[in-house]
Amino acid sequence: MSRYLVRDDVPQQKCDKRPTKAGLRQPIIFHNMAMARRQTLIQLDDARISALDQRAGSAGQSRSELIREAIDLLLGTGNAATIDTAIVAGYERCPASELDAWALEGAIAAITAEPW
């Protein structure tokens, strides 16, 4: 979700070619950036672009936000990785007190279903 913030105390960059009017505040736009971003070019077929736009629209996100989220999931970074790390840390601090029969049954079923 993007955040928009208007600030008077931030000087306009020299490379910014937007026309300005005296007395108007310049909008500074932050997109939850923890670090500087660099633009990159990727090539996608029409079917992927269409699916991406549909998913982004239904989630209320931009195409770029959805792509960044997908990359974070692929690389194991971002919110999902933070949540996973917190869950593991919680179980390491307070392990389950007794053997969970359902978990054991599920683990055995998952191992049995593997093709190896």
C-alpha positions in Angstrom: 0.0 0.0 0.0 1.5 3.3 -1.0 1.8 6.2 1.4 1.7 9.8 0.2 3.3 12.5 2.2 3.7 16.2 1.4 6.7 18.0 3.0 7.8 21.6 2.8 11.3 21.1 4.2 12.6 18.8 1.4 14.4 20.7 -1.3 13.5 19.9 -4.9 16.2 17.7 -6.6 18.2 19.4 -9.4 17.3 16.7 -11.8 13.6 17.1 -11.2 12.2 18.8 -14.3 8.7 19.2 -13.0 7.3 22.7 -13.3 6.9 24.4 -9.9 4.9 27.4 -8.8 5.9 29.7 -6.0 4.2 28.9 -2.8 3.1 25.4 -3.7 4.4 22.5 -1.6 6.1 19.7 -3.6 4.7 16.2 -3.0 7.2 13.6 -1.8 6.0 10.1 -2.4 7.1 7.1 -0.4 6.2 3.6 -1.3 7.2 1.8 1.9 10.8 2.0 0.7 13.4 0.5 3.1 16.1 1.2 0.5 16.7 2.8 -2.8 15.1 1.1 -5.8 16.4 0.6 -9.3 14.2 0.1 -12.3 14.6 -3.1 -14.2 13.1 -4.4 -17.4 11.6 -7.9 -17.8 9.9 -9.4 -20.7 6.5 -11.2 -20.3 4.1 -12.7 -22.7 0.5 -11.3 -23.0 -1.0 -14.1 -21.0 1.3 -13.5 -18.0 0.7 -9.7 -18.2 -3.0 -10.3 -18.2 -2.9 -12.7 -15.3 -0.6 -10.3 -13.4 -2.9 -7.3 -14.0 -5.9 -9.3 -13.0 -4.3 -10.5 -9.7 -2.9 -7.1 -8.9 -6.3 -5.5 -9.5 -8.1 -8.0 -7.3 -5.6 -7.5 -4.5 -5.7 -3.7 -4.8 -2.0 -3.5 -5.7 0.1 -2.2 -8.5 1.8 -4.5 -11.0 5.2 -3.5 -9.5 4.0 -4.2 -5.9 2.8 -7.7 -6.9 6.1 -8.5 -8.7 8.2 -7.3 -5.7 6.0 -9.5 -3.4 6.5 -12.5 -5.7 10.3 -12.0 -5.8 10.4 -11.8 -2.0 8.5 -15.1 -1.8 10.8 -16.7 -4.3 14.0 -15.5 -2.5 12.6 -16.1 1.0 12.6 -12.5 2.1 9.9 -10.0 2.9 6.9 -10.4 5.2 6.4 -14.1 4.7 10.0 -14.9 5.6 9.7 -12.6 8.7 6.6 -14.4 9.8 8.1 -17.9 9.2 11.2 -16.9 11.2 9.1 -15.6 14.1 7.1 -18.9 14.1 10.2 -21.0 14.2 11.7 -18.9 16.9 8.6 -19.2 19.0 8.6 -23.0 18.7 12.3 -23.1 19.6 11.6 -21.0 22.7 8.5 -23.0 23.7 8.5 -26.4 22.0 5.3 -28.4 21.9 4.9 -30.2 25.3 3.8 -33.5 23.9 3.7 -35.5 20.7 0.8 -34.4 18.5 -0.8 -37.5 17.0 -2.3 -35.6 14.1 1.0 -34.0 13.2 2.7 -37.3 13.3 0.0 -38.9 11.1 0.3 -36.0 8.6 4.0 -36.2 8.5 3.9 -40.0 7.8 1.3 -39.5 5.1 3.4 -36.7 3.4 6.6 -38.9 3.5 4.7 -41.9 2.1 3.2 -39.8 -0.7 6.7 -38.7 -1.9 7.8 -40.5 -5.1 11.3 -41.3 -3.8 
